[in-house]
Amino acid sequence: PVMVLVQGWSSFFPERVAPWRQALASGLRAQLEGRVVSGFLAARRWAAPAGVALAGLAAARAAGLSGATLADCVMPQGDLDRWLLAVFEVAGGALSGQYFVPLAIAFEDGEEARWRKLQPAALARVRQQAAVGVLADAGADEDFCRSLIEAIAASQVWPTRHGELRCQPTSAFAALRGMQAADPVVAPPGAQGGNTTVRVGELFLKICRKLHPGINPGVEIGRYLTEVAHFPNCVPLAGFIEYRRGDGATCTLALLQAFVTNQGDGWDYTVNHLVRFLEERVTGGTAPVDAHGLHLALMRTLATRTAQLHGALAAASSDPAFAPEPISAEDLGAWRRATHAAATATLQMLAERAAALPPAAAAEAVTLLTQRAALLRSIGTAPRTAPSAVKTRCHGDYHLGQVLLKRNDFIITDFEGAPDRSVAERRGKHSPLTDVACMLRSFAYARQMALQQCSLISAHERGKWEPQLEEWEQQARRVFLASYDESACASGLYASFEEMAPLLRLFELDTALADLRHELVNRVEWAEVPLRRLAALAR
């Protein structure tokens, strides 16, 4: 679409233009909300709630959205005159919620370089008298990203129409910023998940998109690990930006972290290792006795760092949000009941959707459905006597993709928790073994991905090579659990692994159930992974 502006950003606000232009401004505002931003949201993966498949987004985009309104904004002024820091709200439908959509305008004449860079992020073309330009997502604007960092450095507070935006550095900001140039290089945003992430010099800016009222766990835990625990194996938090509404509710709009030089994440490292291992076997190479030696050594290191993270989060604290608490019999009962309810709902979903599964997954589904009673009984046999262990704040979404490999060590990232859970759930305390269960599940997914990515193995030959990767997975599980146990016991997370093993099994089962629900909705070709794990746990 083409939007004809009459007075810059004021063109979208009837109350800010002359009376004879108010009708035009009202029309532009309606176009911005009802067509431009609505279409932008419908095309973004981060706008989809948990359980909504990508196909659902495509349908929403095709049908268009109604009800997107400009809920609040910082009026362009001073250093922000080129941007509209806006919160839009979608009322009703699958995409309902509030979204942070900062907007930029760039005209071809006078700022051609910026105009060109914003083309891929354009929402609409704009024209003001003879000048033509684009209205774009400001997350792709280098100047905007630099300005946000300067605002955090200055602890800037911006009034909005119904609240305020507060920028706050942590005590580590100055050291993390270091000797960064006055005009740091901005790397364009990469592949986007739930946020927009941009490297700005030696800092890493994460712009939150879908807003969740409450204290962001990524800010809260990141700040605790940076300023209180001084945990060395996490990405330090440099600052953040919060939106405070007039009713007192807060939402995090952006996080600023150190950029950590690394050799990639644990997921890519593991999958690449397994693909190379398969290729060497397929081409006739003899497997050395210690084919996985280096990888397993790194898994030991990862387990140690995981336990040390949990130890840092279990340290005595006067802050009730972080003070560890003993696991009680009531906790055990609540976890059993929640897992039983999840199993009942998941098995019902599986029965309804089994016919749509690929052949291998369909066979696993039949096996699991025949084991329904055994699976539910196994949940009922979970521990009822409280162990000598604590519940703490946890990572909440822990897998190989959340750890960065750096010089034969690991840096742990992204403490925001599982996106399909509420902020209150993500801020709750749980057994640290829930993180362990999630990491063990990641090994199973890496095994499956390696089989799919090995170009030398056809689909019908995968069964021949699966046993070798299954052996790797069992080795990885054993070394991870042994190393974790050694450090976890030393830090007082629990008294003995033997006492905790049945609880870990319950958490693995709950994790696999959540994975299966996700795959049945979004990626049926991956359903075999959680199905296989659930069948094993049911036996």
Secondary structure, 3 states (H helix, E strand, C coil): CEEECCCHHHHHCHHHCCHHHHHHHHHHHHHHHHHHHHHHHHCCHHHCCCCCCHHHHHHHHHHCCCCEEEEEEECCCHHHCCEEEEEEEECCCCCCEEEECCEEEEECCCCHHHHHHCHHHEEEEEEECCEEEEEEEHHHCHHHHHHHHHHHHCCCEEECCCEEEEEEECCCHHHHHCCCCCCCCECCCCCCCCEEEEEECCEEEEEECECCCCCCHHHHHHHHHHHHCCCCCECCEEEEEEEEECCCCEEEEEEEEECCCCCCEHHHHHHHHHHHHHHHHHCCCCCCCCCCHHHHHHHHHHHHHHHHHHHHHCCCCCCCCCCCEECCHHHHHHHHHHHHHHHHHHHHHHHHHHHHCCHHHHHHHHHHHHCHHHHHHHHHCCCCCCCCEEEECCCCCCCHHHEEEECCEEEECCCCCCCCCCHHHHCCCECCHHHHHHHHHHHHHHHHHHHHHCCCCCHHHHHHHHHHHHHHHHHHHHHHHHHHHHHHHHCCCECCHHHHHHHHHHHHHHHHHHHHHHHHHHCHHHCHHHHHHHHHHHC
